[in-house]
Amino acid sequence: MTTETWPTADERLVRHYRRLLLAYSGRYRRRHGTEMITTLLEMAEPGRTRPSADEAWHLIVSGLRQRFRLPSGRPFAWVAAVLVTVVLGVFGAAAGSWLGERTFAELPGRAGALELLHAAVADPMPGAGFTFRTSMPGRADGLNFSVSPRDRRDGTPSWTIEEARTGLSAAGWTITEFTVHPRKASISCVPDEEFGGETCTFDSRDASLTAERDGLVLNGTAADFLASESGDSWIGGVHGTLTAERNAAYLPLTVAGGLLGALTGWLLAAALAYRIRSLSPGRGRLAAAFTGAAVAISAPPVWAVIVNAVMLRAHLTYTGRVYVLHSALRPGSHLDGVAPWFIPGCLLAAAATAAIAVAILVLGTDRKGSPGAPLLPI
């Protein structure tokens, strides 16, 4: 369209229409944008400087509806769109889960963990405490720990499990479980004829212990301290796992990630379906084949995340190591019978295959032999 045939109108009105047409896809704007603006300008009353509210709403809603629309008469496009939506929805939920875990309380290092645990064992045995970070399939990381009290044979009472409860409460921990398993304390020692000395067997009270503080959860066992007269053997202290608690932000971020991923998947599938239709038959089939391969290869990671979602749902009130969706994509997924690197390997292969499909679509030429450039820029 030339400047002679362009309707006379305020440039501000033209700019408003162009912004509203951004609701439509770029492909649609290139093909129909100039015609739409021309029609809108011809219908506008003289002197108008901006669209009416009804007009703006209609353009926005129609544009969004057009973005979601799939090519007619192509059932495979619908199948592909549903599959891509599911795949990206699941991966979006995993991404939201990863963001949600970033809001958890940070696990302390070895020195920080032992400092926290000294509330339970105020006078620890030198060199007898340890912590190490561990991972479990499908769950957030935790710190395994063990802290034992100093040998008290100087006339002071031996360390008991009640000291762990009292010390943790005084340090600001909330005790949510302290279940004592009563036993009669006993030490049985017999001479060791092979190595000399004696071999002792200990039996003491213990208690299941759960405590929470500042977003951290301590799960473990406390046991009374006992020692033989020779001091060669001992038992007692606090042993267990320190984990981060799932906070209120985790589930909303996970759900939001899933919804955003599904929305992106449908819009991407719709855009690619129109792009494939504009390519030559050979290149279009090649792009469709790589797209199908990417969806097929992503099936194991998608299934792993879904299984982890079921586990998460069943353990929402669990106070131990919490299930997080994205952990299913790490090496060592809890799916039985698969190699540790199978799930992340499939994820990388699916991403690479999808990238090839997108490259074919973006770098391809249409049936007229020209690059996918705007037909009617607006």
C-alpha positions in Angstrom: 0.0 0.0 0.0 1.4 3.4 -1.0 1.2 6.7 1.0 -1.4 7.9 -1.6 -3.9 5.2 -0.6 -3.2 5.1 3.1 -6.1 6.7 5.0 -5.5 10.0 6.5 -5.5 9.7 10.3 -3.7 11.0 13.4 -0.3 9.3 13.8 -1.1 8.7 17.5 -4.1 6.5 16.5 -1.9 4.5 14.1 0.6 3.9 16.9 -2.1 2.7 19.2 -3.4 0.3 16.6 0.1 -1.1 16.0 0.5 -1.7 19.7 -2.8 -3.5 19.9 -1.9 -5.7 17.0 1.0 -7.1 19.0 -1.6 -9.4 20.5 -1.5 -11.3 17.2 1.4 -13.5 16.2 4.1 -12.1 14.0 3.2 -14.4 11.2 -0.4 -13.1 11.2 0.7 -9.5 11.4 3.0 -9.8 8.5 0.2 -11.3 6.3 -2.8 -9.2 7.5 -1.5 -6.3 9.6 -1.5 -3.6 6.9 -5.0 -4.6 5.8 -6.3 -4.6 9.4 -4.8 -1.1 10.2 -6.2 0.3 6.9 -9.7 -1.0 7.7 -9.5 0.3 11.2 -8.4 3.8 10.1 -11.2 3.9 7.4 -13.7 3.1 10.1 -12.4 5.7 12.6 -14.2 8.9 13.1 -12.4 12.1 12.0 -10.2 13.5 14.8 -10.0 10.3 16.9 -6.6 9.9 18.6 -7.0 6.5 20.3 -9.1 3.4 19.9 -12.2 2.9 22.0 -12.2 0.5 24.9 -14.4 -2.0 23.1 -12.2 -1.8 20.0 -9.1 -2.4 22.1 -10.6 -5.3 24.0 -11.8 -6.9 20.7 -8.3 -6.7 19.1 -6.6 -8.1 22.2 -9.0 -11.0 22.6 -9.0 -11.8 18.9 -5.2 -11.7 18.8 -4.8 -14.0 21.7 -7.4 -16.4 20.3 -5.5 -16.4 17.0 -2.2 -17.3 18.8 -3.8 -20.3 20.3 -5.5 -21.5 17.1 -4.0 -24.5 15.3 -4.0 -25.0 11.5 -7.4 -26.5 10.4 -7.5 -30.0 8.8 -4.3 -31.2 10.4 -5.1 -33.8 13.2 -1.4 -34.5 13.7 -0.9 -30.9 14.7 -3.4 -31.3 17.5 -1.7 -34.5 18.7 1.7 -32.8 18.6 0.3 -29.7 20.4 -1.1 -31.8 23.2 2.1 -33.8 23.7 4.3 -30.7 23.6 2.0 -29.0 26.1 2.3 -31.9 28.5 6.1 -32.2 28.1 6.7 -28.5 28.6 4.2 -28.4 31.4 6.0 -31.1 33.3 9.4 -29.5 32.7 7.9 -26.1 33.7 6.8 -27.7 37.0 10.3 -29.1 37.5 11.7 -25.6 36.9 9.2 -24.1 39.4 10.3 -26.8 41.9 13.9 -25.8 41.4 13.0 -22.2 42.1 11.0 -23.2 45.1 13.9 -25.1 46.6 16.0 -21.9 46.3 13.6 -20.4 48.9 14.3 -23.2 51.5 16.6 -22.6 54.4 20.2 -23.2 53.5 21.8 -26.2 54.9 24.8 -25.3 57.1 28.3 -26.5 56.5 30.1 -28.9 58.8 31.1 -26.3 61.4 27.7 -24.6 61.4 25.9 -28.0 61.7 28.1 -29.1 64.7 27.5 -25.7 66.3 23.7 -26.2 66.1 24.0 -29.8 67.4 26.0 -28.7 70.4 22.7 -27.5 71.8 21.8 -31.2 72.1 25.2 -32.4 73.2 26.7 -29.5 75.1 30.0 -31.3 76.0 30.8 -33.4 72.9 33.5 -35.9 72.7 36.5 -34.5 70.8 36.7 -35.9 67.3 33.5 -37.9 67.7 31.2 -35.6 65.8 30.8 -35.6 62.0 28.5 -34.4 59.3 28.3 -35.1 55.6 26.0 -34.0 52.8 24.0 -36.8 51.2 21.5 -37.1 48.3 18.5 -39.4 48.0 16.7 -40.1 44.7 13.8 -37.7 44.2 14.4 -35.7 47.4 16.2 -32.6 48.6 19.7 -33.0 50.0 20.3 -33.5 53.7 23.2 -33.6 56.3 23.8 -36.9 58.1 25.3 -36.2 61.5 26.5 -37.9 64.7 27.5 -36.2 67.9 28.5 -38.1 71.1 29.0 -36.7 74.6 32.3 -36.7 76.4 33.1 -39.7 78.6 32.0 -38.7 82.1 33.7 -40.9 84.7 34.7 -38.1 87.0 31.8 -38.4 89.4 29.3 -36.4 87.3 26.2 -38.1 86.0 26.4 -39.8 82.6 24.8 -38.0 79.6 21.1 -38.9 79.1 18.6 -38.4 76.3 16.7 -35.8 78.4 19.7 -33.5 78.1 19.2 -33.5 74.3 15.6 -32.4 74.6 16.4 -29.7 77.2 19.3 -28.3 75.3 17.5 -28.1 72.0 14.5 -26.4 73.6 16.7 -23.9 75.3 18.4 -23.1 72.0 15.1 -22.3 70.3 14.3 -25.6 68.7 10.6 -26.7 68.7 10.4 -30.4 69.7 7.7 -32.0 67.7 8.5 -35.6 68.6 10.3 -37.1 71.6 9.3 -40.8 71.9 11.3 -42.7 74.5 11.9 -46.4 74.0 12.6 -47.5 77.6 15.2 -50.2 78.2 17.1 -51.2 81.3 20.7 -49.8 80.9 23.2 -52.6 80.9 26.8 -53.3 80.0 28.0 -56.8 79.5 31.8 -57.4 79.2 33.6 -60.6 78.5 37.4 -61.3 78.3 38.9 -61.1 74.8 41.3 -64.0 74.7 42.6 -63.3 71.2 43.5 -59.6 71.6 43.4 -59.3 75.3 41.3 -56.9 77.4 37.5 -57.3 77.1 34.6 -57.0 74.7 31.6 -55.1 75.9 28.0 -55.1 74.7 25.8 -52.0 75.6 22.1 -51.6 75.9 20.5 -48.2 76.8 17.4 -46.1 76.4 16.9 -44.3 73.2 14.3 -41.8 71.8 13.0 -40.9 68.4 13.7 -37.1 68.1 12.2 -34.5 65.7 12.9 -30.8 66.2 12.4 -27.7 64.0 14.1 -24.3 63.9 14.5 -21.6 61.3 13.3 -23.7 58.4 15.5 -26.7 59.4 14.3 -30.1 60.6 16.4 -32.4 62.8 15.3 -36.0 62.6 17.2 -38.6 64.5 17.7 -40.8 67.6 19.1 -39.8 71.0 20.6 -42.6 73.1 21.9 -42.5 76.7 25.7 -42.5 77.1 27.3 -45.7 78.6 30.9 -46.6 78.9 32.9 -49.6 80.1 35.3 -49.2 83.0 38.2 -49.6 80.6 36.9 -46.8 78.4 37.5 -48.7 75.3 33.8 -48.7 74.2 31.0 -46.2 74.4 27.6 -45.5 73.1 25.2 -42.6 73.1 24.6 -39.1 71.8 22.4 -37.8 68.9 22.5 -39.3 65.4 20.3 -38.5 62.4 19.7 -36.1 59.5 19.4 -32.4 59.2 17.2 -31.2 56.3 15.5 -28.1 55.0 11.8 -27.8 55.5 9.4 -27.3 52.5 8.1 -23.8 52.9 4.9 -22.2 51.8 6.4 -20.8 48.5 7.3 -24.2 47.1 4.0 -25.5 45.9 2.7 -22.2 44.4 6.0 -21.8 42.4 5.8 -25.4 41.2 2.2 -25.1 40.1 2.9 -21.7 38.4 5.9 -23.2 36.6 3.7 -26.1 35.3 1.0 -23.7 34.1 3.5 -21.4 32.4 5.2 -24.4 30.8 2.0 -25.8 29.5 0.9 -22.4 28.1 4.3 -22.0 26.4 4.1 -25.5 25.0 0.7 -24.9 23.3 1.7 -21.5 21.9 5.0 -22.9 20.6 3.3 -25.9 19.1 0.8 -23.6 17.3 3.5 -21.3 16.0 5.7 -24.2 14.8 2.7 -25.9 13.1 2.1 -22.9 10.9 5.8 -22.6 10.2 6.0 -26.2 9.2 3.1 -25.7 6.8 4.9 -22.8 5.1 8.0 -24.9 4.4 8.7 -27.2 1.5 7.3 -30.7 2.0 10.8 -32.3 2.5 12.0 -29.7 5.0 8.6 -29.7 6.8 8.6 -33.5 7.2 12.2 -33.3 8.5 11.3 -30.7 11.1 8.2 -32.7 12.1 10.4 -35.9 12.5 12.8 -34.2 14.8 10.0 -32.7 16.8 8.4 -36.1 17.2 11.8 -37.6 18.2 12.3 -34.9 20.9 8.9 -35.6 22.4 9.6 -39.4 22.4 13.0 -39.0 23.9 11.6 -36.8 26.7 9.1 -39.5 27.8 11.4 -41.0 30.4 12.3 -37.7 32.1 8.6 -36.7 32.0 7.6 -40.0 33.6 10.2 -39.6 36.3 8.9 -36.2 37.2 5.3 -37.4 37.3 6.3 -40.3 39.6 8.0 -37.8 41.8 4.9 -35.7 41.9 2.9 -38.7 43.1 5.5 -39.3 45.8 5.4 -35.6 46.7 1.6 -35.8 47.1 1.9 -38.8 49.3 4.5 -37.2 51.6 3.2 -33.6 51.9 3.2 -33.9 55.7 6.4 -35.8 55.9 9.1 -34.2 58.2 12.1 -35.9 56.7 13.8 -35.2 53.4 11.1 -33.6 51.3 10.4 -34.7 47.8 11.1 -32.0 45.1 10.1 -32.6 41.5 13.3 -31.5 39.8 15.3 -34.0 41.8 13.9 -36.7 39.6 16.0 -35.3 36.7 19.3 -35.7 38.6 21.5 -38.7 38.3 20.2 -41.7 40.2 16.5 -41.2 39.7 14.4 -43.5 41.9 12.9 -45.2 38.8 13.7 -48.9 39.3 15.9 -50.6 36.7 17.5 -47.6 35.0 21.1 -46.5 35.0 22.0 -43.5 37.1 22.6 -41.2 34.1 19.6 -42.5 32.0 17.2 -39.8 33.0 19.5 -36.8 32.7 20.9 -38.3 29.5 17.5 -38.5 27.9 16.8 -34.9 29.0 19.9 -33.6 27.3 19.2 -35.7 24.2 15.7 -34.4 24.0 16.9 -30.8 24.3 19.5 -31.3 21.6 16.9 -32.9 19.2 14.4 -30.1 19.9 17.1 -27.5 19.1 17.7 -29.2 15.8 14.0 -29.1 15.0 13.8 -25.4 15.8 16.9 -24.7 13.7 15.4 -26.4 10.7 12.2 -24.3 11.1 14.0 -21.0 11.7 16.6 -21.4 9.0 14.4 -23.0 6.5 12.8 -21.3 3.4 9.2 -21.2 2.5 7.6 -22.7 -0.5 8.3 -19.6 -2.6 12.0 -20.1 -1.9 12.6 -17.0 0.1 13.6 -16.8 3.7 10.8 -16.4 6.3 10.8 -12.6 6.1 7.9 -10.3 6.7 5.5 -10.1 3.8 3.7 -6.9 4.7 5.6 -5.0 7.4 3.6 -2.7 9.6 
